[in-house]
């Protein structure tokens, strides 16, 4: 009887963790996961011009704006002279 009770407690905890904890993303339907993925904003790497997903690459705040980078080398180049890349981005958006 004790082993059955222990099994039920463990199963209940497992369900709660999968439903509300670290496994919550697994329990979503595929359609809701797809719409969440489609709503992610793409950023443009100011150094090389590649598109970078909001949840990938490297990020850096500069003058109250978030810049995303596809690689560490692009981030390093931006850190050496950020004004060169931010002024170019402003000119391109006009």
Secondary structure, DSSP 4 states (H G I P E B T S, - for coil): -HHHHHHHHHHHHHHHHHHHSTTHHHHS-HHHHHHHHHTSPEEE-TTT--EEETTSSEEEEETTEEEEESSHHHHHHHHH-HHHHHHHHHHHH-
